Amino acid sequence: MNTSKHYDIIIIGTGAGGGTLVHTLASTGKNILILERGDYVPREKANWDSRAVNVEGKYQTKEEWRDKDGKPLHPHTSYYVGGNTKFYGAALFRLRREDFGEIKHFGGISPAWPISYDDLEPYYLQAERLYHVHGQRGEDPTEPTASGPYPHPAISHEPRIQALSDDFERQGLKPFHTPLGLQIDEKNPQSSKCIRCDTCDGYPCLIDAKSDSQTLCVDPALSFPNVSLLTNAYVERLETTASGREISRVVVTRNSATEDYSADMVVVSCGAINSAALLLRSANEKHPRGLANSSDIVGRHYMGHVNSVLLAISKCPNPTLYQKTLAVNDFYFGSKEWNYPMGHFSFVAKLDGVALSAGAPAIAPGWTLDLMADHALSFWLTSEDLPDPNNRVTLDRDGRIVLQYTPNNQEAHARLTSKLKELMGRQSKCGVHGHDCHQGVFARNLFLGDRIPLAGVAHQNGTIRFGSDPKTSALDTHCKAHDVDNLYVVDGSFFPSSAAVNPALTIMANALRVGDHLKQRLGVATRSSSSEPSAVLAGA
């Protein structure tokens, strides 16, 4: 590792934002230091163990936050090289074109972004290539235009999922193949990295077949001599020059010792919650409310979607191994009966009896957890939550993170849930059990009714929003802090609205966009934004 303490760029965090940015900057020759508070996920049998992952939370942080009432909150998040992409479900959607404009919801207004879909589109294409996204253009009725095809064909449905897709089509819907970031080759299964198993969502991939930022971005970037990584490096605070206009020191705790580093450019990518907390921890005389926070925006407008997991139980078993291939967006912008957006539903990975034991749904006696798991379709429902300045990240007197959140736009989610129940109740007649095959749609009690609880922060975004007006945003349109000349943020913090699809691909695409801006600022020539990523960095 280069022992210099001054770098051209310091990147804090290695997830969807930071990891992707490292990828795009590695070949510039600039001296780059990556700081990651965690270590590599250990490769061990427990990677694929349901009890270890779903019940014991082996890979989740043991850090304790607080909720708005001061009660302990144990976040379902992980600190490792690759960030939460090591554990995500790898569903990689573009935001809809309309999501970049103002949208009227039943519960309020989703504000417009300061950039358009067209500004981000070439970078979406780059990100899809980099993260090996499999999909099929033209199936999703709400998908925006794209300047190129998906780099890989859609992943096929297994028979039970294909039957459900056919059923939805019979009912007038337009189901489609979920865009998925997996390194799978269905035509050549013996040489395919991905083996199409049932341990994807929530699990680290033991064979590195999931398209995560460690595997595809960070590790290849480290082959460049100008790129260095420090693990177990927790950034305590960012210090500024006397004017307050530049970051002068990045103060790190590593191996119980304090270290400090400096750089021409500092990029924060710790996740929307931890990035906001870092800026708040970095308050000083010039930035008394927190670094880059003259607008009092930092930490506010936290969003994480209105999410739920629902199980549709049938008398016939569901032998599907990998069921995440199907999605429905027909109600994304509303329906004939209700002219407001509802959201999206797709699937989580197959849940086994052990996973269900963490919060079994109430169902008729005689159904064991293993039996329920064998007979369940496991749906994932997402509706947009709206930015509220009182939904925010703050710090308590001991410096612990406090996450204050009151759900909103819940009527949309209730209607989306009703739509799913209605559709499942109208399934085709089963050849064995007739219409009695469908037993109903049930929520996991783990999720407090049918909602993911506050601790479920997988879709966190919105705490350091970008915009053109320094009075109402913390970052400019290039994700540079209005108040600090050499500070950037490239995780989901910059979102002004949450839309109703997974934020990961948008974070990745934006990191590539910001990367091109940083290259120009550092005097590095940029390649065409529509070009292919280099083979070594794409993990080819």
KAKAKA-V320853 format. One record per backbone hydrogen bond with DSSP energy under -0.5 kcal/mol. CO is the residue of the C=O (numbers start at 1). NH is the residue of the N-H. If there is no record, write none. Layout:
BEGIN
co->[CO & CO]
nh->[NH & NH]
END
This chain:
BEGIN
co->[5 & 7 & 8 & 9 & 10 & 11 & 11 & 12 & 15 & 15 & 17 & 18 & 19 & 20 & 21 & 22 & 25 & 26 & 30 & 31 & 31 & 32 & 33 & 34 & 34 & 35 & 36 & 38 & 39 & 42 & 44 & 45 & 46 & 48 & 49 & 50 & 50 & 51 & 51 & 52 & 57 & 63 & 65 & 66 & 67 & 71 & 73 & 73 & 75 & 77 & 78 & 79 & 80 & 82 & 83 & 84 & 84 & 87 & 90 & 90 & 91 & 96 & 97 & 98 & 100 & 103 & 103 & 105 & 108 & 109 & 110 & 116 & 117 & 117 & 118 & 120 & 120 & 121 & 122 & 123 & 124 & 125 & 126 & 127 & 128 & 129 & 132 & 133 & 134 & 136 & 140 & 152 & 158 & 158 & 159 & 160 & 161 & 162 & 163 & 164 & 165 & 166 & 167 & 168 & 169 & 176 & 179 & 180 & 180 & 181 & 182 & 183 & 185 & 186 & 188 & 188 & 200 & 204 & 205 & 209 & 210 & 212 & 213 & 213 & 214 & 217 & 218 & 220 & 221 & 224 & 226 & 228 & 229 & 230 & 232 & 232 & 233 & 234 & 234 & 237 & 239 & 239 & 241 & 245 & 246 & 249 & 249 & 250 & 250 & 251 & 251 & 252 & 252 & 253 & 254 & 257 & 259 & 261 & 262 & 265 & 266 & 266 & 267 & 268 & 269 & 271 & 272 & 273 & 274 & 275 & 276 & 277 & 278 & 279 & 280 & 287 & 287 & 290 & 293 & 297 & 299 & 303 & 305 & 306 & 307 & 308 & 309 & 310 & 310 & 311 & 311 & 312 & 313 & 313 & 317 & 321 & 321 & 323 & 325 & 327 & 328 & 329 & 331 & 331 & 331 & 338 & 338 & 344 & 345 & 346 & 352 & 353 & 355 & 356 & 359 & 359 & 364 & 366 & 368 & 369 & 370 & 371 & 372 & 373 & 374 & 375 & 377 & 377 & 378 & 379 & 380 & 381 & 382 & 383 & 385 & 388 & 388 & 390 & 391 & 392 & 394 & 396 & 400 & 401 & 402 & 402 & 403 & 403 & 404 & 405 & 409 & 410 & 411 & 412 & 413 & 414 & 415 & 416 & 417 & 418 & 419 & 420 & 421 & 422 & 423 & 424 & 430 & 433 & 434 & 434 & 437 & 440 & 442 & 444 & 445 & 447 & 448 & 448 & 453 & 455 & 455 & 457 & 461 & 462 & 463 & 463 & 465 & 465 & 468 & 469 & 469 & 474 & 475 & 476 & 479 & 480 & 484 & 486 & 487 & 488 & 491 & 492 & 492 & 493 & 494 & 503 & 504 & 505 & 506 & 507 & 508 & 509 & 510 & 511 & 512 & 513 & 514 & 515 & 516 & 517 & 518 & 519 & 520 & 528 & 534 & 535 & 535 & 536]
nh->[262 & 264 & 265 & 33 & 267 & 13 & 35 & 269 & 19 & 20 & 21 & 22 & 23 & 24 & 25 & 26 & 28 & 29 & 32 & 8 & 9 & 228 & 11 & 36 & 230 & 13 & 233 & 232 & 81 & 44 & 47 & 48 & 49 & 50 & 53 & 54 & 55 & 55 & 56 & 58 & 60 & 65 & 73 & 403 & 70 & 67 & 65 & 75 & 77 & 61 & 80 & 39 & 83 & 85 & 86 & 87 & 88 & 202 & 92 & 181 & 93 & 99 & 100 & 101 & 113 & 105 & 110 & 108 & 105 & 111 & 103 & 120 & 120 & 121 & 122 & 123 & 124 & 125 & 126 & 127 & 128 & 129 & 130 & 131 & 133 & 132 & 182 & 152 & 180 & 139 & 143 & 135 & 161 & 162 & 163 & 164 & 165 & 166 & 167 & 168 & 169 & 170 & 171 & 173 & 172 & 327 & 92 & 134 & 182 & 211 & 184 & 194 & 188 & 189 & 191 & 192 & 203 & 206 & 208 & 183 & 212 & 216 & 217 & 218 & 219 & 221 & 222 & 223 & 224 & 227 & 32 & 34 & 231 & 36 & 234 & 255 & 235 & 236 & 253 & 251 & 248 & 249 & 244 & 485 & 241 & 239 & 251 & 252 & 261 & 236 & 237 & 254 & 259 & 234 & 257 & 254 & 252 & 250 & 7 & 10 & 268 & 488 & 12 & 490 & 15 & 275 & 276 & 277 & 278 & 279 & 280 & 281 & 282 & 291 & 283 & 284 & 290 & 293 & 296 & 300 & 393 & 461 & 307 & 383 & 452 & 381 & 444 & 312 & 379 & 313 & 442 & 377 & 439 & 440 & 319 & 323 & 350 & 326 & 178 & 176 & 345 & 332 & 334 & 342 & 343 & 335 & 340 & 382 & 328 & 380 & 356 & 357 & 358 & 359 & 445 & 446 & 367 & 368 & 372 & 373 & 374 & 375 & 375 & 376 & 318 & 314 & 312 & 379 & 348 & 310 & 346 & 308 & 344 & 306 & 498 & 301 & 391 & 392 & 302 & 404 & 402 & 399 & 396 & 66 & 394 & 404 & 68 & 405 & 392 & 407 & 413 & 414 & 415 & 416 & 417 & 418 & 419 & 420 & 421 & 422 & 423 & 424 & 425 & 426 & 426 & 427 & 434 & 436 & 430 & 437 & 315 & 313 & 311 & 447 & 448 & 451 & 450 & 451 & 456 & 76 & 457 & 460 & 303 & 465 & 299 & 300 & 474 & 475 & 470 & 472 & 473 & 482 & 467 & 479 & 489 & 476 & 487 & 266 & 481 & 268 & 494 & 462 & 495 & 464 & 466 & 507 & 508 & 509 & 510 & 511 & 512 & 513 & 514 & 515 & 516 & 517 & 518 & 519 & 520 & 521 & 522 & 524 & 523 & 531 & 538 & 539 & 540 & 539]
END
